[in-house]
């Protein structure tokens, strides 16, 4: 928020807001995005930072205007839902891709 005047503190459980739209910030190990099963998806966008086991940032990307169909089905025995990249592909924008080992 300090470096981008168009972002402001979000309302309720929302991390950020920009131009009246909700934004969530997620820091996730490896390459995916996992959300709480009880999360109601309502068109918010996600800023996702993926990191490797050594805490090195491997990717930063945006999931624009999330839809419930982008995530795995709700299961009774799980508290999390993971992103289905194939379903969300058109709404993903990669901002940073770290170097891969050769």
C-alpha positions in Angstrom: 0.0 0.0 0.0 2.9 2.3 0.7 4.2 2.1 -2.8 0.9 2.1 -4.7 -1.6 4.8 -3.8 -4.5 3.0 -5.6 -4.5 0.2 -3.0 -6.0 0.6 0.4 -6.8 -1.6 3.4 -9.5 -4.1 2.6 -12.8 -4.6 4.5 -13.5 -7.5 6.8 -11.4 -10.6 5.8 -10.3 -9.0 2.6 -6.5 -8.1 2.6 -6.6 -5.1 0.2 -9.0 -3.1 -2.0 -8.4 -1.2 -5.2 -10.9 0.9 -7.1 -13.7 -0.7 -5.2 -12.6 -4.3 -5.9 -11.4 -6.9 -3.4 -7.8 -8.3 -3.5 -6.3 -11.1 -1.5 -2.6 -11.7 -0.9 -1.5 -15.3 -0.7 2.0 -16.7 0.0 2.2 -20.4 -1.0 4.9 -23.0 -1.1 5.9 -24.4 -4.5 3.7 -23.3 -7.5 0.1 -23.4 -6.5 -2.6 -21.5 -4.7 -4.7 -22.9 -1.9 -7.7 -21.3 -0.2 -9.8 -22.1 2.8 -12.7 -24.3 2.0 -15.2 -21.9 3.6 -14.0 -19.0 1.4 -16.8 -17.5 -0.7 -15.4 -16.7 -4.1 -16.8 -13.4 -5.4 -14.7 -12.1 -8.3 -11.8 -10.9 -6.1 -8.3 -11.0 -7.5 -5.3 -12.7 -5.9 -1.7 -11.6 -5.7 0.2 -14.9 -5.2 3.8 -15.3 -4.1 5.2 -18.8 -4.5 8.4 -19.8 -2.7 10.7 -22.8 -2.7 11.7 -24.8 0.4 14.7 -22.5 0.9 12.3 -19.5 1.2 13.4 -18.2 -2.2 10.6 -16.5 -4.2 10.0 -18.6 -7.3 7.0 -16.8 -8.9 4.7 -13.8 -8.4 1.4 -13.9 -10.3 -2.1 -12.5 -10.4 -5.3 -14.5 -10.5 -7.8 -11.9 -11.9 -11.5 -12.1 -11.0 -11.6 -15.5 -9.4 -14.5 -17.8 -9.9 -15.6 -20.8 -7.8 -15.0 -23.1 -10.8 -11.3 -22.2 -10.7 -10.9 -24.3 -7.5 -11.2 -27.9 -6.6 -14.5 -29.1 -5.2 -15.3 -28.7 -1.5 -14.7 -32.0 0.3 -16.1 -32.9 3.7 -12.7 -34.2 5.0 -10.6 -31.3 3.8 -10.2 -27.7 5.0 -8.6 -26.4 1.7 -9.3 -26.1 -2.0 -6.5 -25.8 -4.6 -6.4 -23.9 -7.8 -7.2 -25.8 -11.0 -4.7 -24.0 -13.4 -6.4 -25.3 -16.5 -9.7 -23.8 -15.5 -8.1 -20.5 -14.5 -5.5 -20.2 -17.2 -7.1 -17.2 -19.0 -7.3 -15.3 -15.7 -3.6 -15.8 -14.7 -0.9 -13.2 -15.3 2.7 -14.1 -14.3 4.6 -11.0 -13.1 7.9 -12.7 -12.1 9.3 -16.1 -12.9 12.5 -17.0 -10.9 15.4 -18.8 -12.4 15.3 -22.5 -12.6 18.2 -24.8 -11.8 19.9 -26.1 -15.0 
